[in-house]
Amino acid sequence: MLVERANRREDRDNRRRKKKVCSFCEEKNLRIDFKEAIKLRRFMSDRAKILPRRVTGMCAKHQRVLTIAVKRARFLALIPCVGE
């Protein structure tokens, strides 16, 4: 019983992943612009929902900018409000 618990704990520790790095912080020349719909689609699900930070690996600052850009693009009908 105790051996099984220790093994499970070791397995759980081994599964931890490396933290994702914000691609916009890494490359300073990248910008988030609402007119670039193709770039915004990368951060959206197939249902046209904005993916959370834990999935995309973005920092809080760039996630806020991304959210505003997606909402502007939706308002101007550059990207759909709902998925297909």
PDB file with one MODEL, atoms N, CA, C and O in Angstrom:
MODEL        1
ATOM      1  N   MET A   1       0.827  -1.192   0.000  1.00  0.00           N
ATOM      2  CA  MET A   1       0.000   0.000   0.000  1.00  0.00           C
ATOM      3  C   MET A   1       0.874   1.259   0.000  1.00  0.00           C
ATOM      4  O   MET A   1       0.679   2.149  -0.828  1.00  0.00           O
ATOM      5  N   LEU A   2       1.821   1.333   0.915  1.00  0.00           N
ATOM      6  CA  LEU A   2       2.699   2.499   0.981  1.00  0.00           C
ATOM      7  C   LEU A   2       3.602   2.593  -0.240  1.00  0.00           C
ATOM      8  O   LEU A   2       3.931   3.686  -0.701  1.00  0.00           O
ATOM      9  N   VAL A   3       4.000   1.433  -0.759  1.00  0.00           N
ATOM     10  CA  VAL A   3       4.864   1.411  -1.935  1.00  0.00           C
ATOM     11  C   VAL A   3       4.099   1.947  -3.151  1.00  0.00           C
ATOM     12  O   VAL A   3       4.659   2.678  -3.968  1.00  0.00           O
ATOM     13  N   GLU A   4       2.820   1.582  -3.266  1.00  0.00           N
ATOM     14  CA  GLU A   4       2.006   2.065  -4.382  1.00  0.00           C
ATOM     15  C   GLU A   4       1.856   3.577  -4.337  1.00  0.00           C
ATOM     16  O   GLU A   4       1.937   4.239  -5.372  1.00  0.00           O
ATOM     17  N   ARG A   5       1.638   4.127  -3.156  1.00  0.00           N
ATOM     18  CA  ARG A   5       1.500   5.579  -3.015  1.00  0.00           C
ATOM     19  C   ARG A   5       2.793   6.292  -3.401  1.00  0.00           C
ATOM     20  O   ARG A   5       2.765   7.324  -4.072  1.00  0.00           O
ATOM     21  N   ALA A   6       3.919   5.737  -2.975  1.00  0.00           N
ATOM     22  CA  ALA A   6       5.203   6.350  -3.306  1.00  0.00           C
ATOM     23  C   ALA A   6       5.432   6.315  -4.809  1.00  0.00           C
ATOM     24  O   ALA A   6       5.937   7.280  -5.383  1.00  0.00           O
ATOM     25  N   ASN A   7       5.068   5.220  -5.445  1.00  0.00           N
ATOM     26  CA  ASN A   7       5.229   5.107  -6.899  1.00  0.00           C
ATOM     27  C   ASN A   7       4.343   6.110  -7.627  1.00  0.00           C
ATOM     28  O   ASN A   7       4.775   6.733  -8.597  1.00  0.00           O
ATOM     29  N   ARG A   8       3.096   6.269  -7.161  1.00  0.00           N
ATOM     30  CA  ARG A   8       2.200   7.234  -7.793  1.00  0.00           C
ATOM     31  C   ARG A   8       2.732   8.653  -7.643  1.00  0.00           C
ATOM     32  O   ARG A   8       2.649   9.451  -8.577  1.00  0.00           O
ATOM     33  N   ARG A   9       3.273   8.968  -6.484  1.00  0.00           N
ATOM     34  CA  ARG A   9       3.818  10.303  -6.242  1.00  0.00           C
ATOM     35  C   ARG A   9       5.008  10.567  -7.164  1.00  0.00           C
ATOM     36  O   ARG A   9       5.142  11.667  -7.699  1.00  0.00           O
ATOM     37  N   GLU A  10       5.863   9.581  -7.352  1.00  0.00           N
ATOM     38  CA  GLU A  10       7.007   9.739  -8.249  1.00  0.00           C
ATOM     39  C   GLU A  10       6.554   9.923  -9.685  1.00  0.00           C
ATOM     40  O   GLU A  10       7.119  10.740 -10.413  1.00  0.00           O
ATOM     41  N   ASP A  11       5.537   9.171 -10.106  1.00  0.00           N
ATOM     42  CA  ASP A  11       5.011   9.308 -11.465  1.00  0.00           C
ATOM     43  C   ASP A  11       4.448  10.706 -11.683  1.00  0.00           C
ATOM     44  O   ASP A  11       4.651  11.307 -12.738  1.00  0.00           O
ATOM     45  N   ARG A  12       3.747  11.215 -10.691  1.00  0.00           N
ATOM     46  CA  ARG A  12       3.155  12.544 -10.807  1.00  0.00           C
ATOM     47  C   ARG A  12       4.248  13.612 -10.923  1.00  0.00           C
ATOM     48  O   ARG A  12       4.109  14.550 -11.708  1.00  0.00           O
ATOM     49  N   ASP A  13       5.307  13.483 -10.171  1.00  0.00           N
ATOM     50  CA  ASP A  13       6.409  14.447 -10.230  1.00  0.00           C
ATOM     51  C   ASP A  13       7.133  14.384 -11.566  1.00  0.00           C
ATOM     52  O   ASP A  13       7.597  15.410 -12.063  1.00  0.00           O
ATOM     53  N   ASN A  14       7.238  13.208 -12.150  1.00  0.00           N
ATOM     54  CA  ASN A  14       7.924  13.056 -13.432  1.00  0.00           C
ATOM     55  C   ASN A  14       7.118  13.631 -14.587  1.00  0.00           C
ATOM     56  O   ASN A  14       7.684  13.973 -15.625  1.00  0.00           O
ATOM     57  N   ARG A  15       5.803  13.740 -14.420  1.00  0.00           N
ATOM     58  CA  ARG A  15       4.948  14.228 -15.484  1.00  0.00           C
ATOM     59  C   ARG A  15       4.928  15.748 -15.589  1.00  0.00           C
ATOM     60  O   ARG A  15       4.399  16.282 -16.564  1.00  0.00           O
ATOM     61  N   ARG A  16       5.474  16.440 -14.640  1.00  0.00           N
ATOM     62  CA  ARG A  16       5.443  17.899 -14.695  1.00  0.00           C
ATOM     63  C   ARG A  16       6.152  18.395 -15.936  1.00  0.00           C
ATOM     64  O   ARG A  16       7.226  17.919 -16.302  1.00  0.00           O
ATOM     65  N   ARG A  17       5.521  19.362 -16.570  1.00  0.00           N
ATOM     66  CA  ARG A  17       6.060  19.869 -17.822  1.00  0.00           C
ATOM     67  C   ARG A  17       6.795  21.177 -17.608  1.00  0.00           C
ATOM     68  O   ARG A  17       6.634  21.861 -16.598  1.00  0.00           O
ATOM     69  N   LYS A  18       7.599  21.490 -18.593  1.00  0.00           N
ATOM     70  CA  LYS A  18       8.307  22.753 -18.590  1.00  0.00           C
ATOM     71  C   LYS A  18       7.301  23.874 -18.840  1.00  0.00           C
ATOM     72  O   LYS A  18       6.399  23.716 -19.663  1.00  0.00           O
ATOM     73  N   LYS A  19       7.438  24.987 -18.154  1.00  0.00           N
ATOM     74  CA  LYS A  19       6.507  26.096 -18.303  1.00  0.00           C
ATOM     75  C   LYS A  19       6.638  26.710 -19.687  1.00  0.00           C
ATOM     76  O   LYS A  19       7.744  26.897 -20.194  1.00  0.00           O
ATOM     77  N   LYS A  20       5.487  27.024 -20.297  1.00  0.00           N
ATOM     78  CA  LYS A  20       5.488  27.626 -21.622  1.00  0.00           C
ATOM     79  C   LYS A  20       5.929  29.078 -21.520  1.00  0.00           C
ATOM     80  O   LYS A  20       5.709  29.740 -20.506  1.00  0.00           O
ATOM     81  N   VAL A  21       6.549  29.556 -22.576  1.00  0.00           N
ATOM     82  CA  VAL A  21       7.056  30.925 -22.608  1.00  0.00           C
ATOM     83  C   VAL A  21       6.219  31.725 -23.598  1.00  0.00           C
ATOM     84  O   VAL A  21       5.865  31.231 -24.669  1.00  0.00           O
ATOM     85  N   CYS A  22       5.912  32.947 -23.237  1.00  0.00           N
ATOM     86  CA  CYS A  22       5.122  33.824 -24.095  1.00  0.00           C
ATOM     87  C   CYS A  22       5.909  34.133 -25.370  1.00  0.00           C
ATOM     88  O   CYS A  22       7.036  34.625 -25.304  1.00  0.00           O
ATOM     89  N   SER A  23       5.320  33.845 -26.517  1.00  0.00           N
ATOM     90  CA  SER A  23       6.015  34.048 -27.789  1.00  0.00           C
ATOM     91  C   SER A  23       6.192  35.536 -28.085  1.00  0.00           C
ATOM     92  O   SER A  23       7.140  35.919 -28.771  1.00  0.00           O
ATOM     93  N   PHE A  24       5.297  36.374 -27.578  1.00  0.00           N
ATOM     94  CA  PHE A  24       5.404  37.808 -27.823  1.00  0.00           C
ATOM     95  C   PHE A  24       6.476  38.443 -26.940  1.00  0.00           C
ATOM     96  O   PHE A  24       7.080  39.442 -27.331  1.00  0.00           O
ATOM     97  N   CYS A  25       6.722  37.880 -25.760  1.00  0.00           N
ATOM     98  CA  CYS A  25       7.815  38.371 -24.906  1.00  0.00           C
ATOM     99  C   CYS A  25       9.160  37.905 -25.456  1.00  0.00           C
ATOM    100  O   CYS A  25      10.156  38.623 -25.367  1.00  0.00           O
ATOM    101  N   GLU A  26       9.187  36.704 -26.022  1.00  0.00           N
ATOM    102  CA  GLU A  26      10.422  36.145 -26.560  1.00  0.00           C
ATOM    103  C   GLU A  26      10.928  36.961 -27.747  1.00  0.00           C
ATOM    104  O   GLU A  26      12.097  37.344 -27.795  1.00  0.00           O
ATOM    105  N   GLU A  27      10.047  37.219 -28.692  1.00  0.00           N
ATOM    106  CA  GLU A  27      10.416  37.976 -29.884  1.00  0.00           C
ATOM    107  C   GLU A  27       9.799  39.366 -29.784  1.00  0.00           C
ATOM    108  O   GLU A  27       8.584  39.530 -29.902  1.00  0.00           O
ATOM    109  N   LYS A  28      10.625  40.335 -29.572  1.00  0.00           N
ATOM    110  CA  LYS A  28      10.156  41.696 -29.318  1.00  0.00           C
ATOM    111  C   LYS A  28       9.501  42.343 -30.539  1.00  0.00           C
ATOM    112  O   LYS A  28       8.699  43.264 -30.387  1.00  0.00           O
ATOM    113  N   ASN A  29       9.830  41.877 -31.746  1.00  0.00           N
ATOM    114  CA  ASN A  29       9.298  42.535 -32.948  1.00  0.00           C
ATOM    115  C   ASN A  29       7.881  42.068 -33.306  1.00  0.00           C
ATOM    116  O   ASN A  29       7.250  42.655 -34.184  1.00  0.00           O
ATOM    117  N   LEU A  30       7.367  41.016 -32.637  1.00  0.00           N
ATOM    118  CA  LEU A  30       5.999  40.568 -32.876  1.00  0.00           C
ATOM    119  C   LEU A  30       5.010  41.530 -32.232  1.00  0.00           C
ATOM    120  O   LEU A  30       5.235  42.023 -31.126  1.00  0.00           O
ATOM    121  N   ARG A  31       3.909  41.792 -32.937  1.00  0.00           N
ATOM    122  CA  ARG A  31       2.861  42.661 -32.394  1.00  0.00           C
ATOM    123  C   ARG A  31       1.519  41.967 -32.540  1.00  0.00           C
ATOM    124  O   ARG A  31       1.318  41.165 -33.452  1.00  0.00           O
ATOM    125  N   ILE A  32       0.611  42.277 -31.644  1.00  0.00           N
ATOM    126  CA  ILE A  32      -0.744  41.757 -31.736  1.00  0.00           C
ATOM    127  C   ILE A  32      -1.591  42.847 -32.365  1.00  0.00           C
ATOM    128  O   ILE A  32      -1.760  43.923 -31.792  1.00  0.00           O
ATOM    129  N   ASP A  33      -2.132  42.561 -33.566  1.00  0.00           N
ATOM    130  CA  ASP A  33      -2.925  43.546 -34.284  1.00  0.00           C
ATOM    131  C   ASP A  33      -4.243  42.901 -34.688  1.00  0.00           C
ATOM    132  O   ASP A  33      -4.251  41.774 -35.183  1.00  0.00           O
ATOM    133  N   PHE A  34      -5.348  43.594 -34.485  1.00  0.00           N
ATOM    134  CA  PHE A  34      -6.655  43.025 -34.782  1.00  0.00           C
ATOM    135  C   PHE A  34      -6.868  42.799 -36.272  1.00  0.00           C
ATOM    136  O   PHE A  34      -7.758  42.039 -36.652  1.00  0.00           O
ATOM    137  N   LYS A  35      -6.073  43.442 -37.126  1.00  0.00           N
ATOM    138  CA  LYS A  35      -6.224  43.288 -38.570  1.00  0.00           C
ATOM    139  C   LYS A  35      -5.593  42.000 -39.092  1.00  0.00           C
ATOM    140  O   LYS A  35      -5.887  41.584 -40.213  1.00  0.00           O
ATOM    141  N   GLU A  36      -4.747  41.373 -38.312  1.00  0.00           N
ATOM    142  CA  GLU A  36      -4.088  40.129 -38.717  1.00  0.00           C
ATOM    143  C   GLU A  36      -4.907  38.942 -38.201  1.00  0.00           C
ATOM    144  O   GLU A  36      -4.577  38.344 -37.177  1.00  0.00           O
ATOM    145  N   ALA A  37      -5.960  38.618 -38.916  1.00  0.00           N
ATOM    146  CA  ALA A  37      -6.897  37.578 -38.485  1.00  0.00           C
ATOM    147  C   ALA A  37      -6.244  36.197 -38.440  1.00  0.00           C
ATOM    148  O   ALA A  37      -6.598  35.376 -37.594  1.00  0.00           O
ATOM    149  N   ILE A  38      -5.316  35.938 -39.323  1.00  0.00           N
ATOM    150  CA  ILE A  38      -4.658  34.621 -39.365  1.00  0.00           C
ATOM    151  C   ILE A  38      -3.853  34.393 -38.086  1.00  0.00           C
ATOM    152  O   ILE A  38      -3.857  33.295 -37.531  1.00  0.00           O
ATOM    153  N   LYS A  39      -3.172  35.422 -37.629  1.00  0.00           N
ATOM    154  CA  LYS A  39      -2.389  35.311 -36.397  1.00  0.00           C
ATOM    155  C   LYS A  39      -3.307  35.131 -35.185  1.00  0.00           C
ATOM    156  O   LYS A  39      -2.977  34.388 -34.261  1.00  0.00           O
ATOM    157  N   LEU A  40      -4.445  35.802 -35.190  1.00  0.00           N
ATOM    158  CA  LEU A  40      -5.385  35.691 -34.073  1.00  0.00           C
ATOM    159  C   LEU A  40      -6.034  34.314 -34.019  1.00  0.00           C
ATOM    160  O   LEU A  40      -6.334  33.812 -32.936  1.00  0.00           O
ATOM    161  N   ARG A  41      -6.255  33.698 -35.183  1.00  0.00           N
ATOM    162  CA  ARG A  41      -6.876  32.376 -35.237  1.00  0.00           C
ATOM    163  C   ARG A  41      -6.051  31.322 -34.508  1.00  0.00           C
ATOM    164  O   ARG A  41      -6.594  30.326 -34.029  1.00  0.00           O
ATOM    165  N   ARG A  42      -4.739  31.540 -34.423  1.00  0.00           N
ATOM    166  CA  ARG A  42      -3.854  30.598 -33.748  1.00  0.00           C
ATOM    167  C   ARG A  42      -4.181  30.494 -32.258  1.00  0.00           C
ATOM    168  O   ARG A  42      -3.911  29.470 -31.630  1.00  0.00           O
ATOM    169  N   PHE A  43      -4.756  31.546 -31.700  1.00  0.00           N
ATOM    170  CA  PHE A  43      -5.055  31.595 -30.274  1.00  0.00           C
ATOM    171  C   PHE A  43      -6.540  31.388 -29.989  1.00  0.00           C
ATOM    172  O   PHE A  43      -7.036  31.759 -28.925  1.00  0.00           O
ATOM    173  N   MET A  44      -7.247  30.790 -30.954  1.00  0.00           N
ATOM    174  CA  MET A  44      -8.670  30.527 -30.791  1.00  0.00           C
ATOM    175  C   MET A  44      -8.961  29.053 -31.026  1.00  0.00           C
ATOM    176  O   MET A  44      -8.248  28.384 -31.774  1.00  0.00           O
ATOM    177  N   SER A  45     -10.011  28.548 -30.385  1.00  0.00           N
ATOM    178  CA  SER A  45     -10.401  27.150 -30.568  1.00  0.00           C
ATOM    179  C   SER A  45     -11.201  27.003 -31.860  1.00  0.00           C
ATOM    180  O   SER A  45     -11.489  27.985 -32.544  1.00  0.00           O
ATOM    181  N   ASP A  46     -11.552  25.765 -32.179  1.00  0.00           N
ATOM    182  CA  ASP A  46     -12.350  25.528 -33.379  1.00  0.00           C
ATOM    183  C   ASP A  46     -13.767  26.074 -33.232  1.00  0.00           C
ATOM    184  O   ASP A  46     -14.467  26.264 -34.227  1.00  0.00           O
ATOM    185  N   ARG A  47     -14.188  26.326 -32.002  1.00  0.00           N
ATOM    186  CA  ARG A  47     -15.494  26.921 -31.732  1.00  0.00           C
ATOM    187  C   ARG A  47     -15.426  28.447 -31.656  1.00  0.00           C
ATOM    188  O   ARG A  47     -16.389  29.094 -31.243  1.00  0.00           O
ATOM    189  N   ALA A  48     -14.300  29.014 -32.050  1.00  0.00           N
ATOM    190  CA  ALA A  48     -14.052  30.461 -32.082  1.00  0.00           C
ATOM    191  C   ALA A  48     -14.002  31.084 -30.696  1.00  0.00           C
ATOM    192  O   ALA A  48     -14.337  32.256 -30.524  1.00  0.00           O
ATOM    193  N   LYS A  49     -13.581  30.297 -29.702  1.00  0.00           N
ATOM    194  CA  LYS A  49     -13.398  30.828 -28.356  1.00  0.00           C
ATOM    195  C   LYS A  49     -11.918  31.152 -28.154  1.00  0.00           C
ATOM    196  O   LYS A  49     -11.049  30.482 -28.713  1.00  0.00           O
ATOM    197  N   ILE A  50     -11.640  32.168 -27.363  1.00  0.00           N
ATOM    198  CA  ILE A  50     -10.264  32.547 -27.071  1.00  0.00           C
ATOM    199  C   ILE A  50      -9.682  31.519 -26.105  1.00  0.00           C
ATOM    200  O   ILE A  50     -10.276  31.227 -25.067  1.00  0.00           O
ATOM    201  N   LEU A  51      -8.525  30.978 -26.452  1.00  0.00           N
ATOM    202  CA  LEU A  51      -7.896  29.977 -25.599  1.00  0.00           C
ATOM    203  C   LEU A  51      -7.308  30.638 -24.353  1.00  0.00           C
ATOM    204  O   LEU A  51      -6.813  31.763 -24.436  1.00  0.00           O
ATOM    205  N   PRO A  52      -7.351  29.966 -23.203  1.00  0.00           N
ATOM    206  CA  PRO A  52      -6.822  30.550 -21.968  1.00  0.00           C
ATOM    207  C   PRO A  52      -5.297  30.568 -21.937  1.00  0.00           C
ATOM    208  O   PRO A  52      -4.632  29.925 -22.749  1.00  0.00           O
ATOM    209  N   ARG A  53      -4.773  31.305 -21.001  1.00  0.00           N
ATOM    210  CA  ARG A  53      -3.318  31.450 -20.861  1.00  0.00           C
ATOM    211  C   ARG A  53      -2.624  30.132 -20.604  1.00  0.00           C
ATOM    212  O   ARG A  53      -1.527  29.897 -21.112  1.00  0.00           O
ATOM    213  N   ARG A  54      -3.243  29.276 -19.828  1.00  0.00           N
ATOM    214  CA  ARG A  54      -2.597  27.998 -19.500  1.00  0.00           C
ATOM    215  C   ARG A  54      -2.420  27.116 -20.724  1.00  0.00           C
ATOM    216  O   ARG A  54      -1.561  26.233 -20.731  1.00  0.00           O
ATOM    217  N   VAL A  55      -3.221  27.343 -21.760  1.00  0.00           N
ATOM    218  CA  VAL A  55      -3.106  26.565 -23.000  1.00  0.00           C
ATOM    219  C   VAL A  55      -2.111  27.230 -23.946  1.00  0.00           C
ATOM    220  O   VAL A  55      -1.245  26.560 -24.508  1.00  0.00           O
ATOM    221  N   THR A  56      -2.232  28.543 -24.125  1.00  0.00           N
ATOM    222  CA  THR A  56      -1.380  29.246 -25.087  1.00  0.00           C
ATOM    223  C   THR A  56       0.007  29.535 -24.537  1.00  0.00           C
ATOM    224  O   THR A  56       0.965  29.627 -25.304  1.00  0.00           O
ATOM    225  N   GLY A  57       0.132  29.681 -23.220  1.00  0.00           N
ATOM    226  CA  GLY A  57       1.422  29.979 -22.623  1.00  0.00           C
ATOM    227  C   GLY A  57       1.785  31.451 -22.665  1.00  0.00           C
ATOM    228  O   GLY A  57       2.949  31.805 -22.480  1.00  0.00           O
ATOM    229  N   MET A  58       0.814  32.312 -22.903  1.00  0.00           N
ATOM    230  CA  MET A  58       1.081  33.753 -22.968  1.00  0.00           C
ATOM    231  C   MET A  58       1.137  34.350 -21.566  1.00  0.00           C
ATOM    232  O   MET A  58       0.580  33.798 -20.617  1.00  0.00           O
ATOM    233  N   CYS A  59       1.814  35.480 -21.457  1.00  0.00           N
ATOM    234  CA  CYS A  59       1.831  36.194 -20.187  1.00  0.00           C
ATOM    235  C   CYS A  59       0.520  36.982 -20.056  1.00  0.00           C
ATOM    236  O   CYS A  59      -0.207  37.148 -21.035  1.00  0.00           O
ATOM    237  N   ALA A  60       0.226  37.457 -18.860  1.00  0.00           N
ATOM    238  CA  ALA A  60      -1.041  38.143 -18.594  1.00  0.00           C
ATOM    239  C   ALA A  60      -1.179  39.416 -19.426  1.00  0.00           C
ATOM    240  O   ALA A  60      -2.262  39.730 -19.920  1.00  0.00           O
ATOM    241  N   LYS A  61      -0.089  40.132 -19.574  1.00  0.00           N
ATOM    242  CA  LYS A  61      -0.111  41.390 -20.328  1.00  0.00           C
ATOM    243  C   LYS A  61      -0.517  41.157 -21.776  1.00  0.00           C
ATOM    244  O   LYS A  61      -1.387  41.853 -22.299  1.00  0.00           O
ATOM    245  N   HIS A  62       0.108  40.182 -22.424  1.00  0.00           N
ATOM    246  CA  HIS A  62      -0.177  39.919 -23.827  1.00  0.00           C
ATOM    247  C   HIS A  62      -1.525  39.215 -24.007  1.00  0.00           C
ATOM    248  O   HIS A  62      -2.162  39.368 -25.049  1.00  0.00           O
ATOM    249  N   GLN A  63      -1.965  38.449 -23.012  1.00  0.00           N
ATOM    250  CA  GLN A  63      -3.282  37.820 -23.094  1.00  0.00           C
ATOM    251  C   GLN A  63      -4.383  38.885 -23.093  1.00  0.00           C
ATOM    252  O   GLN A  63      -5.373  38.752 -23.812  1.00  0.00           O
ATOM    253  N   ARG A  64      -4.215  39.926 -22.298  1.00  0.00           N
ATOM    254  CA  ARG A  64      -5.196  41.014 -22.277  1.00  0.00           C
ATOM    255  C   ARG A  64      -5.237  41.735 -23.620  1.00  0.00           C
ATOM    256  O   ARG A  64      -6.316  42.044 -24.127  1.00  0.00           O
ATOM    257  N   VAL A  65      -4.078  42.002 -24.193  1.00  0.00           N
ATOM    258  CA  VAL A  65      -4.012  42.665 -25.498  1.00  0.00           C
ATOM    259  C   VAL A  65      -4.637  41.774 -26.572  1.00  0.00           C
ATOM    260  O   VAL A  65      -5.353  42.260 -27.447  1.00  0.00           O
ATOM    261  N   LEU A  66      -4.367  40.483 -26.504  1.00  0.00           N
ATOM    262  CA  LEU A  66      -4.930  39.535 -27.459  1.00  0.00           C
ATOM    263  C   LEU A  66      -6.451  39.504 -27.374  1.00  0.00           C
ATOM    264  O   LEU A  66      -7.129  39.490 -28.402  1.00  0.00           O
ATOM    265  N   THR A  67      -6.984  39.494 -26.174  1.00  0.00           N
ATOM    266  CA  THR A  67      -8.433  39.466 -25.985  1.00  0.00           C
ATOM    267  C   THR A  67      -9.099  40.674 -26.612  1.00  0.00           C
ATOM    268  O   THR A  67     -10.125  40.541 -27.280  1.00  0.00           O
ATOM    269  N   ILE A  68      -8.534  41.842 -26.408  1.00  0.00           N
ATOM    270  CA  ILE A  68      -9.074  43.070 -26.986  1.00  0.00           C
ATOM    271  C   ILE A  68      -9.001  43.014 -28.509  1.00  0.00           C
ATOM    272  O   ILE A  68      -9.943  43.418 -29.191  1.00  0.00           O
ATOM    273  N   ALA A  69      -7.879  42.510 -29.050  1.00  0.00           N
ATOM    274  CA  ALA A  69      -7.714  42.422 -30.503  1.00  0.00           C
ATOM    275  C   ALA A  69      -8.734  41.459 -31.118  1.00  0.00           C
ATOM    276  O   ALA A  69      -9.284  41.741 -32.182  1.00  0.00           O
ATOM    277  N   VAL A  70      -8.987  40.333 -30.461  1.00  0.00           N
ATOM    278  CA  VAL A  70      -9.959  39.365 -30.965  1.00  0.00           C
ATOM    279  C   VAL A  70     -11.355  39.968 -30.953  1.00  0.00           C
ATOM    280  O   VAL A  70     -12.115  39.798 -31.906  1.00  0.00           O
ATOM    281  N   LYS A  71     -11.693  40.666 -29.889  1.00  0.00           N
ATOM    282  CA  LYS A  71     -13.020  41.281 -29.799  1.00  0.00           C
ATOM    283  C   LYS A  71     -13.207  42.362 -30.858  1.00  0.00           C
ATOM    284  O   LYS A  71     -14.298  42.495 -31.412  1.00  0.00           O
ATOM    285  N   ARG A  72     -12.173  43.128 -31.145  1.00  0.00           N
ATOM    286  CA  ARG A  72     -12.250  44.137 -32.205  1.00  0.00           C
ATOM    287  C   ARG A  72     -12.414  43.479 -33.573  1.00  0.00           C
ATOM    288  O   ARG A  72     -13.202  43.939 -34.400  1.00  0.00           O
ATOM    289  N   ALA A  73     -11.671  42.408 -33.804  1.00  0.00           N
ATOM    290  CA  ALA A  73     -11.761  41.706 -35.081  1.00  0.00           C
ATOM    291  C   ALA A  73     -13.142  41.077 -35.259  1.00  0.00           C
ATOM    292  O   ALA A  73     -13.667  41.038 -36.372  1.00  0.00           O
ATOM    293  N   ARG A  74     -13.731  40.586 -34.174  1.00  0.00           N
ATOM    294  CA  ARG A  74     -15.083  40.047 -34.249  1.00  0.00           C
ATOM    295  C   ARG A  74     -16.081  41.141 -34.590  1.00  0.00           C
ATOM    296  O   ARG A  74     -16.975  40.941 -35.413  1.00  0.00           O
ATOM    297  N   PHE A  75     -15.928  42.294 -33.959  1.00  0.00           N
ATOM    298  CA  PHE A  75     -16.838  43.414 -34.192  1.00  0.00           C
ATOM    299  C   PHE A  75     -16.802  43.859 -35.654  1.00  0.00           C
ATOM    300  O   PHE A  75     -17.832  44.217 -36.226  1.00  0.00           O
ATOM    301  N   LEU A  76     -15.615  43.834 -36.250  1.00  0.00           N
ATOM    302  CA  LEU A  76     -15.459  44.235 -37.649  1.00  0.00           C
ATOM    303  C   LEU A  76     -15.671  43.074 -38.624  1.00  0.00           C
ATOM    304  O   LEU A  76     -15.480  43.233 -39.830  1.00  0.00           O
ATOM    305  N   ALA A  77     -16.061  41.921 -38.108  1.00  0.00           N
ATOM    306  CA  ALA A  77     -16.351  40.717 -38.891  1.00  0.00           C
ATOM    307  C   ALA A  77     -15.126  40.202 -39.657  1.00  0.00           C
ATOM    308  O   ALA A  77     -15.265  39.641 -40.743  1.00  0.00           O
ATOM    309  N   LEU A  78     -13.932  40.392 -39.092  1.00  0.00           N
ATOM    310  CA  LEU A  78     -12.730  39.821 -39.694  1.00  0.00           C
ATOM    311  C   LEU A  78     -12.595  38.341 -39.323  1.00  0.00           C
ATOM    312  O   LEU A  78     -12.045  37.544 -40.084  1.00  0.00           O
ATOM    313  N   ILE A  79     -13.107  37.990 -38.141  1.00  0.00           N
ATOM    314  CA  ILE A  79     -13.153  36.602 -37.703  1.00  0.00           C
ATOM    315  C   ILE A  79     -14.578  36.316 -37.205  1.00  0.00           C
ATOM    316  O   ILE A  79     -15.270  37.237 -36.768  1.00  0.00           O
ATOM    317  N   PRO A  80     -15.020  35.064 -37.264  1.00  0.00           N
ATOM    318  CA  PRO A  80     -16.395  34.770 -36.858  1.00  0.00           C
ATOM    319  C   PRO A  80     -16.576  34.830 -35.343  1.00  0.00           C
ATOM    320  O   PRO A  80     -15.628  34.640 -34.581  1.00  0.00           O
ATOM    321  N   CYS A  81     -17.802  35.095 -34.926  1.00  0.00           N
ATOM    322  CA  CYS A  81     -18.138  35.097 -33.501  1.00  0.00           C
ATOM    323  C   CYS A  81     -18.415  33.694 -32.996  1.00  0.00           C
ATOM    324  O   CYS A  81     -18.266  33.418 -31.806  1.00  0.00           O
ATOM    325  N   VAL A  82     -18.819  32.805 -33.895  1.00  0.00           N
ATOM    326  CA  VAL A  82     -19.091  31.409 -33.538  1.00  0.00           C
ATOM    327  C   VAL A  82     -18.357  30.505 -34.515  1.00  0.00           C
ATOM    328  O   VAL A  82     -18.047  30.906 -35.637  1.00  0.00           O
ATOM    329  N   GLY A  83     -18.081  29.276 -34.075  1.00  0.00           N
ATOM    330  CA  GLY A  83     -17.381  28.324 -34.932  1.00  0.00           C
ATOM    331  C   GLY A  83     -18.270  27.771 -36.019  1.00  0.00           C
ATOM    332  O   GLY A  83     -19.433  28.153 -36.148  1.00  0.00           O
ATOM    333  N   GLU A  84     -17.717  26.874 -36.793  1.00  0.00           N
ATOM    334  CA  GLU A  84     -18.456  26.299 -37.925  1.00  0.00           C
ATOM    335  C   GLU A  84     -19.295  25.120 -37.502  1.00  0.00           C
ATOM    336  O   GLU A  84     -19.979  24.520 -38.331  1.00  0.00           O
TER     337      GLU A  84
ENDMDL
END
